[in-house]
């Protein structure tokens, strides 16, 4: 290989040399194999070298120039050493070859001694001109029913065996090859890439046409079979991107997958691999080639002790750079293959449900585009941009991604490409809508992983979070870890989504999980360096300073609970004080930080691997967290919302006021049972999703004479579920009709619900309803944590009303896709509930409304 001044080959030079070696070897093998097929007696001259061409006048292999064949006429000048791997050394073939030679005259033609009605065909890696030094040579001797074809076969096979090359061979007629291909998937895949080396052109063309015709005709069955085979192989071999000692060929995302993608493309069901996938394939092929040269063995498994040498052979800095290159290539292939297999699955399902009168088998009865979020619609099983999507909206990318994750659907390839090329990204600090969409994306759990991968493949993740580049595809040289650093972070966030009911701030849990190991891209203790990065990213995302402090503390101490619980005596008071001292770095938020650390420890351990987390460790961490919580002072609960002066001024002399200003909706009216949930129902009728709500009920400010008269002020922040916002005048009119008792909200919501087809979406944690003891002396405090969905506040309010309760105050927040709602309720006499059976009934009724 050419080397720069430093002595080691550059990356580009090393890879170019490997590609050139494969091309040269393929040409040499073609010329040598063509010469073997020629009819000269096998012991009349030394066996030709693989670098020699076919005899002068013989047919050149497909893709070879005539000049090459002529230049190689004197083929006895090249030795075995000219090949990258073992090749024929010259000399007489074996005795069996001599037997074949004695009968060869029966097949002589006038065309340079080439047998008539015979062709030598390469399949597999040599057909693709990708044969690496340790690869097998796969050949088919094709003929038109010749009785003595075995003699010709001997004249080819024996010299190949003598050369030391590993040979997989067969002798077939076109009909026989066609039959084998229809019954043997491996044979079919090989013949789809068949390439003529020498012999009868028409015979090879006939074979190709027959195999392709059968493959396309049987596509629904064969592709389903191929899909099952691939999934079985992936299960056995694992995912190439995340293996410490991967099989470059057979693992998920390896070379075999690209070959399969080409086979699927030959069926016309999906497109051929794009340029990025082809480039990833070529990189893995170069790595495999270097591995064969370094080891001198035919192996596809890149073990740890060989990685440094392979990296040097490729001009790479070290084994870590090699591993990152493999991970990136494998993920590119896996991502491309996932879209291809989705097309295949849609195709096979459509064929099975093909309606009468649909000869094309599309199975379509019309194209449906169903809104799944603002700017996003479902189309043919994917989430794509809505026609009216605003590409200048800085939250669009993440909102569309969140819509895909929350519905459990993939992002369309064209949509991701369009977003990457044209969509605006949030400026620093991010607007609340973009931050909320990121939290919603992560809160989808495992469904978020594929969507995040789509954003990553398009280069959007590093543009949104530049610090991500340092951990992207970074290997973890620890068998306990199953994933690269970046994938581990996403897996941890996905696991944390199941624990959002355990913490007061699910948004900080999800972002903390995403960032907890971000310091592994920097030198030193990753917890300390990660805390600094997390602080910067928290500010970038637009979190308030107090929340940024919590994020920084959580990342710095994310290992505190598992390490302390397993290495220290939790019965020792000093152990608990160590935990309390750490969480006190966020003053006033100690209990919140403790809960976040406990949930993060479980998510982190589960994402690391079975050896990192188990029932014993989980029990120790939970017990340590419980003891630390008991030792914390706890502080006092936050006060209920109070009536602000500007809100009080809204109460008009007629006793009601409604104001709609953008996404802010404020209502002031005489308090009455059901006011909150009826107002929330009107917002749901107008397809508005409530992001925040503050409800306060205080003595009347409108001059009412009754001392018990109350004025309720409801302050909502609501955004459209999708599309353009509703007409403010129409919304205000409906709210006024509701206040006047002239709008049946329940009936209209029921009618709307019957007309909407609800998609199941992703699996979410079960809702939780808690009666918070001692949070208020004047009201019963009901805390609701649930996955947000349209009309949630309406249902919860209805449930509270059905229990005879009135909402005196409420604080409603939607953090990403999670609703964290607190209601201060009283009974008909204006008193809090105290009977345990009454409290249980309220809890059960609210829970029932959430299912």
RAUR-V432116 format. One record per backbone hydrogen bond with DSSP energy under -0.5 kcal/mol. NH is the residue of the N-H (numbers start at 0). CO is the residue of the C=O. Records with the same first field share a line. If there is no record, write none. Layout:
NH->CO + CO
This chain:
3->7
6->3
13->9
14->10
15->11
16->12
17->13
18->14
19->15
20->16
21->17
22->18
23->19
24->20
25->21
26->22
27->23
28->24
29->25
30->26
31->27 + 49
32->28
33->29
34->30
35->31
36->32
37->33
38->112
43->40
46->90
48->74
51->48
52->71
57->54
61->195
63->60
67->64
68->64
69->65
70->66
71->67
72->69
74->72
76->73
77->74
81->78
82->79
96->93
97->93
98->94
99->95
100->96
101->97
102->98 + 99
103->99 + 100
105->102
106->103
107->104
111->109
112->108
113->110
114->36
115->106
117->114
118->141
119->197
120->118 + 139
121->194
122->137
123->189
125->122
127->123
128->125
129->124
134->131
136->165
137->122 + 135
138->136 + 167
139->120
140->169
141->118 + 139
142->171
143->116
148->145
150->147
151->147
152->148
153->149
154->150
155->151 + 152
156->152
157->153
159->155
160->156
161->157
162->158
163->159 + 160
164->159
167->136
168->166
169->138
171->140
176->172
177->173
178->174
179->175
180->176
181->177
182->178 + 179
183->179
187->183
188->184
189->185
190->186
191->187
192->188 + 189
193->190
194->121
196->119
197->119
199->117
203->199
204->200
205->201
206->202
207->203
208->204
209->205
210->206
211->207
212->208
213->209
214->210
215->211
216->212
217->213
218->215
220->217
221->217
222->218
223->219
224->220
225->221
226->222
227->223
228->224
229->225
230->226
231->227
232->228
233->229
234->230
235->231
236->232
237->233
239->237 + 251
240->251
241->238
242->239
245->242
247->245 + 299
250->246
251->237
253->250
254->247
255->248
256->253
257->253
258->254
259->255
260->256
261->257
262->258
263->259
264->260
265->261
266->262 + 263
267->264
268->263
269->263
277->273
278->274
279->275
280->276
281->277
282->278
283->279
284->280
285->281
286->282
287->283
288->284
289->285
290->286
291->287
292->288
293->289
294->290
295->291
298->296
301->245 + 299
302->300
305->302
306->302 + 303
307->303
309->305
310->306
311->307
312->308
313->309
314->311
315->310
321->317
322->318
323->319
324->320
325->321
326->322
327->323
328->324
329->325
330->326
331->327
332->328
333->329
334->330
335->331
336->332
337->333
338->334
339->335
340->336
341->337
342->338
343->339
344->340
345->341
346->342
347->343
348->344
349->345
350->346
351->347
352->348
353->350
357->354
360->357
364->365
369->367 + 377
370->368
371->375
372->375
374->372
375->372
376->383
377->369
378->381
379->367
381->378
382->409
383->376 + 381
385->374
388->385
390->388
392->389
393->391
395->392
398->394
399->395
400->396
401->397
402->398
403->399
404->400
405->401
406->402
407->403 + 404
408->403
409->380
411->382
415->411
416->412
417->413
418->414
419->415
420->416
421->417
422->417 + 418
423->390
425->393
428->539
429->539
433->430
434->430
435->431
436->432
437->433
438->434
439->435
440->436
441->437
442->438
443->440
444->441
446->443
447->444
448->445
449->445
450->446
451->447
452->448
453->449
454->450
455->451
456->452
457->453
458->455
459->454
460->454
462->458
463->459
464->460
467->464
468->465
469->466
470->467
471->467
473->470
476->474
477->475
480->477
481->607
484->473
485->470
487->483
488->484
489->485
490->486
491->487
492->488
493->489
494->490
495->491
496->492
497->494
498->495
499->496
501->498
502->499
508->504
509->505
510->506
511->507
512->508
513->509
514->510
515->511
517->514
519->516
520->517
521->518
528->524
529->525
530->526
531->527
532->528
533->529
534->530
535->531
536->532
537->533
538->534
539->535
540->536
541->538
542->537
547->543
548->544
549->545
550->546
551->547
552->548
553->549
554->550
555->551
556->552
557->554
559->556
562->558
563->559
564->560
565->561
566->562
567->563
569->567
571->568
572->570
574->571
575->571
576->572
577->573
578->574
579->575
580->576
581->577
582->578
583->579
584->581
585->582
586->584
588->585
592->588
593->589
594->590
595->591
596->592
597->593
598->594
599->595
600->596
601->597
602->598
603->599
604->600
605->601
606->602
607->603
608->604
611->608
612->608 + 609
617->613
618->614
619->615
620->616
621->617
622->618
623->619
624->620
625->621
626->622
627->623
628->624
629->625
630->626
631->627
634->632
647->643
648->644
649->646
650->647
651->649
654->651
656->667
658->665
660->658 + 663
663->660
664->662 + 715
665->658
666->713
667->656
668->711
669->654
670->709
674->671
677->673
678->674
679->675
680->676
681->677
682->678
683->679
684->680
685->681
686->683
687->682
688->718
689->687
690->716
691->716
692->811
693->714
694->809
695->712
696->807
697->710
699->708
708->705
710->697
711->668
712->695
713->666 + 711
714->693 + 712
715->664 + 713
716->691
717->662
718->688
720->686
730->726
731->727
732->728
733->729
734->730
735->731
736->732
737->733
738->734
739->735
740->737
741->736
742->736
744->742
747->743
748->744
749->745
750->746
751->747
752->748
753->749
754->750 + 751
755->751 + 752
757->755
761->405
767->784
769->782
771->769 + 780
772->770
774->771
779->824
780->771
781->779 + 822
782->769 + 780
783->781 + 820
784->767
785->818
787->816
791->788
794->790
795->791
796->792
797->793
798->794
799->795
800->796
801->797
802->798 + 799
803->800
804->799
805->825
807->805 + 823
808->823
809->694
810->821
811->692
812->819
813->690
814->812 + 817
815->813
816->814
817->814
818->785
819->812 + 817
820->783 + 818
821->810
822->781
823->808
824->779 + 822
825->805
826->830
829->826
838->834
839->835
840->836
841->837
842->838
843->839
844->840
845->841
846->842
847->843
848->844
849->845 + 846
850->847
